[in-house]
Amino acid sequence: MKKVSFLMFAMLSLLLILTGCGKDKEVSTAGKEEESDGKTLRIVTDANYAPFEFLEGDKVVGFDIDFITAVAKEAGYEPKVESIGWDPIFVEIESKRADVAVSAITVNDERKQTYDFSVPYFLSTNKILVPEKSDIKSGNELKGKVIAVQTGTTGQAAVEKLLGKNNKNIKKFENNNLAIQELLKGGAAAVVADNTVVEEYVKNNPDQKLKVVEDSKAFKEEFYGLMFPKGSELKPEFDKAVNAVYENGKYAEIYKEWFGTDPDLETLKAQQ
């Protein structure tokens, strides 16, 4: 009898524990978990874009990750960052299976038709990555040459504007790492991508003898924003939180840690 009673007691206790756990957490269709001590957001990225987001072992790190962590906490949320690839980011946000995307995403009119964006948080421009001995000195000199880009980016759009949308000389890759590898093995004359990405690559890989070419006439200023599903209630909360980390100095601290210089906050604020 004692053994039976003990077994029944143990089973009852386990049932109570499981029931209690089930009440602590609710998952919405947008992928947001709400816990008794806070709210967790599913944040998606493509960790192939150093120094903004990349992998150290199995951990996603980078400027964007530190930034979204600071902003989410300022807004009262706990961020859960997942690297899912570039194209899936847009699918997950549009279908509302993710709450926020942060992945050096340029805000433009085409994207704004489908998604909502926060106030800008980073100033960028596309630049040209070429071998040190290359004679390419401007965007116009890309014409007639094979150019590697990451598919679905403003780098691709900028090159298509120069060479033509269906130009066979534009090679498209899943990420910039693959595009750069194509350049290194001689399959392309240049890579066009965001300035910080190519500049950091050159700095961190001096043995590969590459250089960065700037052309402000061919490539205009761009601004990154956090991306939300259309109509997301999080946008105004995060706009407020972004401005808060501007004002309390946290943004400048993160920026200087990753890039070694102070951010141009006045230009960012002027875009709001």
HELIX and SHEET records of a PDB file:
HELIX    1   1 LYS A    2  ASP A   24  1                                  23    
HELIX    2   2 PHE A   63  ALA A   75  1                                  13    
HELIX    3   3 TRP A   86  GLU A   94  1                                   9    
HELIX    4   4 ASP A  109  LYS A  112  1                                   4    
HELIX    5   5 ASN A  140  LEU A  142  5                                   3    
HELIX    6   6 THR A  154  LEU A  163  1                                  10    
HELIX    7   7 ASN A  176  LEU A  184  1                                   9    
HELIX    8   8 ASN A  195  ASN A  204  1                                  10    
HELIX    9   9 PRO A  206  GLN A  208  5                                   3    
HELIX   10  10 LEU A  234  GLU A  247  1                                  14    
HELIX   11  11 LYS A  250  PHE A  259  1                                  10    
HELIX   12  12 LEU A  265  ALA A  270  1                                   6    
SHEET    1   A 4 LYS A  25  VAL A  27  0                                        
SHEET    2   A 4 GLU A  33  GLU A  35 -1                                        
SHEET    3   A 4 GLY A  38  THR A  45 -1                                        
SHEET    4   A 4 TYR A  77  SER A  83  1                                        
SHEET    1   B 4 LYS A  25  VAL A  27  0                                        
SHEET    2   B 4 GLU A  33  GLU A  35 -1                                        
SHEET    3   B 4 GLY A  38  THR A  45 -1                                        
SHEET    4   B 4 VAL A 100  ALA A 101  1                                        
SHEET    1   C 3 ASN A  48  TYR A  49  0                                        
SHEET    2   C 3 GLU A  53  GLU A  56 -1                                        
SHEET    3   C 3 LYS A  59  VAL A  61 -1                                        
SHEET    1   D 2 TYR A 115  PHE A 117  0                                        
SHEET    2   D 2 MET A 227  PRO A 229 -1                                        
SHEET    1   E 5 ILE A 170  PHE A 173  0                                        
SHEET    2   E 5 ILE A 147  GLN A 150  1                                        
SHEET    3   E 5 ALA A 190  ASP A 194  1                                        
SHEET    4   E 5 PHE A 122  PRO A 131 -1                                        
SHEET    5   E 5 LEU A 210  VAL A 213 -1                                        
SHEET    1   F 5 ILE A 170  PHE A 173  0                                        
SHEET    2   F 5 ILE A 147  GLN A 150  1                                        
SHEET    3   F 5 ALA A 190  ASP A 194  1                                        
SHEET    4   F 5 PHE A 122  PRO A 131 -1                                        
SHEET    5   F 5 GLU A 221  TYR A 224 -1                                        
END                                                                             
